[in-house]
Amino acid sequence: MKSNIISFLVLISISNICLSQDNELLDSINKYYLLSNDAKQDWNFRLTSALKAKNLSDEFAVDSIRLRVQRALSVSYYYNELFEPYLKLNQENFKLAEKLNDTSALQASTNNLGSYYLFLEQMDSSYYYYSKKLGYFKSNDISIEKAETLSALADIQQEEKLYNGAELDAINAIKILNRLSENEDTLYLNWSLYNLLAIISKNTLNKNKTLEYYDKSISYTKEMEDGFTYEIFSINNKANAYRTFGEYSKALDLFNALLEEKEKYNEDEPDFYPTLFLNIAKTKFESGDYKFLEVEDFLKKAYDMFKTIEFQNGIMATALEFSRLYLKHNEHDKAKQYGLEALKVSDEVSKRI
């Protein structure tokens, strides 16, 4: 009997020690978790804290706590530009969230994976995760998060030339936004969606809808507190649409008007001004009504400015236009020179992605 009592007391003592150890471990996890979310600290410090919290949460081995800690670590990986571990961790978070049926964590991980694969231009993977995210919203959900998800899906489908699906998702996103209070976020998303609808309409050669949607996107920029940059982007897009539909004089009027606004955007968007010179050269060349030296001069200005700011995509696009121009005028050596440069820059750009 005495032996049984002693054994029972030993078990209680061991249990209390384990409980005490668990509490200490949990306190340490919470300590480092809070530090990893401390906005007053730099991202390197927050990453170090998040990694400590993760190591301790792995030891604690409670899935819900591991998931909470790893979501914080994911943010630190992102802002420290550690994208490989960011990707792997979000894949793990997705599996953990599925196991726990944690809707909030599922939406976060699928959004992170969808946007990351979109950045890598891996459209199938991006579409998969954004589609998964959309499925975690209730059918009657009215939120900007759902509208953003639909917008991302529309953007991917537009890139893949799946125009019917892209248009449907964009319109459904706009329907949600129409039921939300107006703020900078909803204004921006409306601008983006109408701009996307205009691109779809241009690609399907619906001139009237293209111009209507660009005008609609421009109207939203005028309601934004800081919408000027988005406005000039839409005006530039509208001008390119006029060029696509053969209305060259209207396109040139818009491009030239934007040139005059240089001082308002050049500091923040240094590639925009040379892009206008490139677009003017393209428009004049495609119209067939141009002077060779004038188009060549516009291209030289664009090319030199792109070189100065080291904007590779602009250099590549201008080199291609040089090649087209010189080929048309039988200057084959120059056409070959710029064609090879465009190819070289294209290879360099693709290697960085």
Protein Blocks (a to p, Z undefined) as FASTA:
>chain_A
ZZmmmmmmmmmmmmmmmmmmmmmmmmmmmmmmmmmmmmkbcfklmmmmmmmmmmmmmmno
paklmmmmmmmmmmmmmmnopaklmmmmmmmmmmmmmmnopaklmmmmmmmmmmmmmmno
paklmmmmmmmmmmmpcfklccfklmmmmmmmmmmmmmnopaklmmmmmmmmmmmmmmpc
cdfklmmmmmmmmmmmmmmmmmnopaklmmmmmmmmmmmmmmpmblmlmmmmmmmmmmmm
mmmnopaklmmmmmmmmmmmmmmmmmmmmmlmmmmmmmmmmmmmmnopacfklmmmmmmm
mmmmmmmnopaklmmmmmmmmmmmmmmnopaklmmmmmmmmmmmmmmmmmmZZ
